[in-house]
């Protein structure tokens, strides 16, 4: 299986990828600042083309939402229409579906992107196709069965839960960790993407001689809400730290759990390789008590400021992320890809073209990925792709782990 998307990027894009060697990713934060899409993109398009983007709220998935806002700022409110599905989407399924479908009422709507694609997205896309088969339906980070949503969507892009399941454990091992603590809840564990990643993580822990531990935390969409779920994490981390020791690495599957987990690990010890949907904005600003308003949209400066705060708090060498937000890049990148396809500049299911659009919003990132393959049937989905970015460990200086250059053993792609 060819998994070197970074190589494909080099062949198909004029923008060069940064080296995956261990180096500081924030050298150009002064006069040589990397240009952003808003500074370089040609925002003109022919005809009345509207792009719809649906995300969660800032409280549930801030990075996803900020990516939508960035794309709207680039192309204008007249062209880009934004919507938000309910925070409690599991209990408000019909509202979620209708929120997505309502965008199809716009006669000029040409593409609808949903990120994250929570339960109900598949049904919403089916309804849209019944009334407007001309609209491109694109799913980012699908929570539903990938083959199922792929049957309704024109394109699906998720983080590479298979490769990352192995690479996160490998990274923890390389940093000297002896235990890996996985924190989740039943709703997430029922997702094929997450249950399969757990199986890969367990197998990788066995390979590297690490202990694998499962811990349960409240679902933020349940009656306890986000506040109750976060309070639980704050309360439990000191206990977990005593139980599992300072060489334990922690991972949680929910965005809302991330901030309190980071906050407590900084105080009580432990490692955090990267978030479920990695970003220097995912949990770090709140956990560190830093204001990133002045750095908004400039991920080099964002990462530099977060890294400085991590080092000041004594967390150097223990906390990681992706240099560019996955949620932000996925939302904006998929919207850009849709526009490129509409304008006849890209092919919808060409991974090179998808990468080109992602790269617009992560100009110095190293990426890797491949088509999704169902572990049970062996079926490879032509319209579903799994991608990941290199892991960056914050320190003084920090370093990339070279994850995108590691060849994941083939056996892990059939673990389930």
Secondary structure, DSSP 8 states (H G I E B T S, - for coil): ----HHHHHHHH-SS-----SS--S----STT----HHHH-----SSS-EEEEEE--HHHHHHHHHHHHHHHHHH-TTTEEEEE--TTTTT-HHHHHHHHHHGGGSTTEEEEEEEEE-TTHHHHHHHHHHH-TTSEEEEEEE-S-HHHHHHH-SEEEEE-HHHHHHHHHHHHHHTT--EEEEEE-HHHHTSHHHHHHHHHHHHHHHHHT-EEEEEE---TTSTTHHHHHHHHHHHHHHHHHHHH-TTEEEEES-HHHHHHHHHHHHHH--BB---TT--TTSSHHHHHT---STTTT-HHHHHHHHHHHHHHTT-TTTEEE-SS-HHHHHHHHHHHHHHHHHTTSS-TT-HHHHHHHHHHT-TT--EEEEEEE-TTT--EEEEEEEEEE--EEESTT-EE--GGGS---GGGGG--
